[in-house]
Amino acid sequence: MVHQACSPAIDGPAVAAQRFVPPFKLERVPAVWITEWTVSITDVTGLAREVHAAVRANDDDTARALLPIERPYGAATAQNA
């Protein structure tokens, strides 16, 4: 299976060969993932400790109030981040 994000120069030869072949470069994959797929990185260690302490104290309301609002990830979210 070829990922739909590949350019025609990569996915055409890959489909024909049923594997990735040049010009695909495996060493570029991490760089592409890091630059194109990473929306944000946030250190939540302090928050996690607060939530954990509230849960251990059986204070579920406080623990829930500390949790960040979850947002579905999608193309619109990534472009606006």
Beta strands, then each sheet from edge to edge (+ up, - down):
end
